[in-house]
């Protein structure tokens, strides 16, 4: 009986931690996609190579050159846009 309660409490705590982690990730990503500067920092860029109103190219701390693009008022890594289903994009 006691083991069963411990398992239930453990499962509840793990589920709560998973929900907290998911909510935290939602807000981190929401902030990152909200502006070029936030996404630039989120991707670990250390050098801005070029920037226009719709895209920017930067170099990350690992030396990789990436392109950040604006799509529907939010910023994303080029070729990593949100999926669209039945005319509605996430």
C-alpha positions in Angstrom: 0.0 0.0 0.0 2.8 2.4 0.9 4.7 1.6 -2.2 1.7 2.4 -4.3 1.3 5.9 -2.7 5.0 6.6 -3.3 4.6 5.6 -7.0 1.5 7.8 -7.4 3.3 10.8 -5.8 6.4 10.2 -7.9 4.3 10.0 -11.1 2.4 13.2 -10.1 5.7 15.1 -9.4 7.2 13.9 -12.7 4.1 14.9 -14.6 4.1 18.3 -12.9 7.8 18.8 -13.8 7.1 17.9 -17.4 4.2 20.4 -17.5 6.4 23.2 -16.0 9.2 22.4 -18.4 6.8 22.5 -21.4 5.3 25.9 -20.3 8.8 27.3 -19.7 9.8 26.2 -23.2 6.7 27.8 -24.7 7.6 31.1 -23.2 11.3 30.9 -24.1 10.4 30.1 -27.7 7.7 32.8 -27.8 10.2 35.4 -26.7 12.9 34.1 -29.0 10.7 34.3 -32.1 9.3 37.8 -31.2 12.2 39.9 -32.5 15.4 39.6 -34.6 17.6 40.5 -31.7 16.0 37.9 -29.4 16.3 35.2 -32.1 19.9 36.2 -32.8 20.8 35.7 -29.2 18.7 32.5 -28.9 20.6 30.9 -31.8 23.9 31.9 -30.3 25.1 34.4 -32.9 28.2 36.3 -32.1 28.7 38.3 -35.3 26.2 40.0 -37.5 27.2 39.7 -41.2 24.3 41.4 -42.8 20.7 42.4 -42.0 17.6 43.7 -43.9 14.1 44.2 -42.7 13.2 40.6 -43.6 16.3 38.6 -42.9 19.7 38.6 -41.3 22.9 36.5 -41.7 25.1 35.9 -38.7 27.9 33.7 -37.4 27.3 31.5 -34.4 29.9 30.8 -31.7 30.6 27.5 -33.3 31.5 29.3 -36.6 28.4 28.3 -38.5 26.9 30.9 -40.7 23.1 31.0 -40.5 20.2 33.0 -42.1 17.4 34.2 -39.9 14.2 35.1 -41.7 11.0 37.0 -40.8 7.8 35.0 -41.4 4.4 36.3 -40.5 5.8 38.8 -38.0 8.1 36.2 -36.2 11.7 35.2 -36.7 12.9 31.8 -37.6 15.9 29.9 -38.9 15.8 29.8 -42.7 14.1 26.6 -43.9 12.8 25.9 -40.4 9.5 27.6 -40.6 6.4 26.4 -38.6 4.3 23.7 -40.2 1.0 24.6 -41.9 -2.0 22.3 -42.0 -5.2 23.0 -43.9 -4.4 26.6 -44.4 -3.5 27.3 -40.7 0.1 27.7 -39.6 1.3 27.1 -36.1 
